[in-house]
Amino acid sequence: MLNPIYTISKIADILNAEVKLFDAQTIIQYLVIDSRSVLVPENSLFFALSSHRDGHEFIKDAYSKDIRNFVISEKKYIEQYTDCNFIVVDNVLKSLQKLAIEHRKHFDLKTIGITGSNGKTIVKEWLYQLLATDFDIVRSPKSYNSQIGVPLSVWQIDSNNTLGIFEAGISAVNEMEDLAKIIQPQIGILTNIGEAHAEGFSSKKEKLIEKLKLFKDVELLIYSPEYVTEINFKKLPGKKHFSWSSRQAADLRIIAVEPIEGNCYLRAIYQDREIECMLPFKDKASIENGMICWATLLALGYSPEQADTRLEKLSHVSMRLELKNGINQCSIIDDSYSADISSLAIALDFLNQQNQHPKKTVILSELFETGQDDLDLYTEIADLLAQKKVNRLIGIGTHLSRYAELFKCETQFFEDTNAFIEAFPGLQFNHETILVKGARRFGFGRISKLLTQKIHDTVLEIDLNAMAGNLQFYRSKIKPGVKIMVMVKAFSYGSGSFEIANLLQFHKVDYLAVAYADEGIALRKAGITLPIMVMSPEESAFDAIIKHNLEPEIYSLEILNSFLNALSDYRFDYPIHIKIDSGMHRLGFDQKEIDQLAELLKDAQRLKVQSIFSHLVASGEAEHDGFTQKQIEKFKETANLLIAALGYKPLLHIANTSGISRWPDGQMDMVRLGIGLYGFDSALVHNRGLQTVMVLKTTVTQIKTLEPGETVGYSRSGVMPDGGKIATVKIGYADGYGRAFGNGVGKMLINGHLVPTIGSICMDMTMLDITGIDAKPGDEAIVFNHEHTIMQLASDINTIPYEILTNISQRVKRVYFYE
């Protein structure tokens, strides 16, 4: 099959439009809607679209970029540009779509159409990764899924393509039918139906019906029954259906979703047998998108084993260009999203928007699977770089370097990424904007890291996605209707204050708990509106507690009477929480005090008992299960006495983190999640199912080589009888890395090697024995992460993870990641 050739006169015939042609035989290869995005102007057709701005206003700019071919709806421009070809239509957008429909008719390739509220672009990109070895694929650039983006995407189809993957997005009724005509999919994928883009529809059902129009004529529809409940199953389009679900019967019935560090292990029932796969992602959205891709591979006839092998190799898809501060006052644009002409043009446009530096550099890998001859491909790229006024090209890859003479700017070429990295110390990057753009196989992440790498102080990195994942892990274990209180005392176990509370409020937990009133006040001032229980209320803070609507834990008759006195000038039914001592013997009412407590509460109209609770002593330890069972029974008996006196039932709760995992009968009305949120649960073997939330890292300040017999640190406690090499890192006991870690007890990871401390831990610094290890100043030293865990650190000094976390000084910078 040959690619169709479009002259300007042929396009005019397709559009059945009025024309004013200067050169009727001009060949059109590119469709342009933005005068700033011009690849090859002499073969480009500019569509003067009207959206937020009238495209006719940019004809002058397009003309200055040497474009001479235009589709317009206002004739007045014809006389202004006598050396141009003009096609005059009533509706420029409809004409763009009509041209794409005509182009699509020339090709008989298999096509996948994707729509849904979320996940369209990720599913499209992952399917590209999964199927690229079997097909020559054309796909939507980035998230080109609109009334404009779809025709531009379909225009890319050429005779080499054997599979098209296109996404379609809509924002109102009566939009999908036009996109369906352009894409003409044989296979349809409905990702999901949610609240995104709902404002253009009267109901979720109306949005679903509109989206399903994309699949009117498909041979196969892949979907989840959970997202099509608004319509009759028999009305689903498609000759064949393939369903997936994690909640109900389906062709692919997911029965287990188990997070394992940065991965997720899935098990499912398919064709009456159990199958499995591993996804290299951990967040909820990626897991669902992975399920869709799993279902698609199986629906297309791939075996479960083939699907598993391919899914495990999926790589992260960056959804946007990332602008970073770089070395030597440079700006870095990191865009390893995809390596093709369309995405390169988009990235170069973004590069041109950066005016902070006069010099513009592009680090580019050779491009694969474009369907073009190498000479044509790199000629086009050279012209594009020239048009975008790129000052320097650093090309990586042997194919690209063969065409060095095509590029008229300053150039350097390297055989591969390793060669570039080896040469990096001698390369000059100063006060320039650098675009890093490469095919996945080149691993350009390493280049981006070199360009943006800085010597950082000690930092505690907190993965909010992992924290949210841990919250969901415990939510999956509690019974329907059971509320959840999360402990954010002690600076949220060292991880932060309102940053964590904001996440929990967003994820709609029911309660927060702090140790002292000032912690709760800080959260209120940060905009936290959730109910907050104060576990150790001080009498001097009662007025502040009431002022900020905090809810005190009442654990003794003295505290109860004092709080009643504080409430004398305040409202009725103030919420409090009654603490029962069921065996911890720390705080709480003893059994002998319950009758007196009941009488006081019965007559205290100014109080409302919001909850009655107690604390399990050893819920995670099987050897104490008998005692735990007695605690639960004792608590229930005591609580029932109070409920009888009150005449109403407050919330009852006794289960802590390990209690949630091991004692489902102890869940009652609410559970209290503490250390489990941060990735630790003594009831779980190796914290299985939980994600690592925090990474503590520092940097190497200096490296020294010592002679045999020299000593290290205070009191000469570190001895090196054979000599060796030490690294000093920027963390000490003032940061929370205690003196107990000295003299080889503690270890850190440097460049993948676990190295011991040597000598005493100093206030601000620690010395490490790095003999035999390749390291340099500025290298990262990992105090703990998912490999060298907090559990190991705690074990090394005979303590618990709580102490490690809460000892991290607030002078240590917290950095939060939320993807």
Beta strands, then each sheet from edge to edge (+ up, - down):
strand 1: 18-20
strand 2: 30-32
strand 3: 44-47
strand 4: 69-72
strand 5: 85-88
strand 6: 110-115
strand 7: 137-139
strand 8: 163-167
strand 9: 187-190
strand 10: 220-223
strand 11: 240-245
strand 12: 252-260
strand 13: 263-270
strand 14: 273-279
strand 15: 322-325
strand 16: 331-334
strand 17: 359-365
strand 18: 392-396
strand 19: 410-414
strand 20: 432-437
strand 21: 459-463
strand 22: 483-487
strand 23: 511-514
strand 24: 532-534
strand 25: 551-554
strand 26: 574-579
strand 27: 607-613
strand 28: 651-653
strand 29: 670-673
strand 30: 694-706
strand 31: 710-712
strand 32: 718-720
strand 33: 724-729
strand 34: 747-750
strand 35: 753-756
strand 36: 766-769
strand 37: 780-784
strand 38: 813-817
sheet 1: 1+ 5- 4- 3- 2-
sheet 2: 7+ 8+ 6+ 9+ 10+ 11+ 12+ 13- 14+
sheet 3: 15+ 16- 20- 17- 18- 19-
sheet 4: 35+ 34- 37+ 30- 21+ 38+
sheet 5: 28+ 27+ 26+ 25+ 24+ 23+ 22+ 29+
sheet 6: 35+ 34- 37+ 30- 33+ 36-
sheet 7: 31+ 32-
end
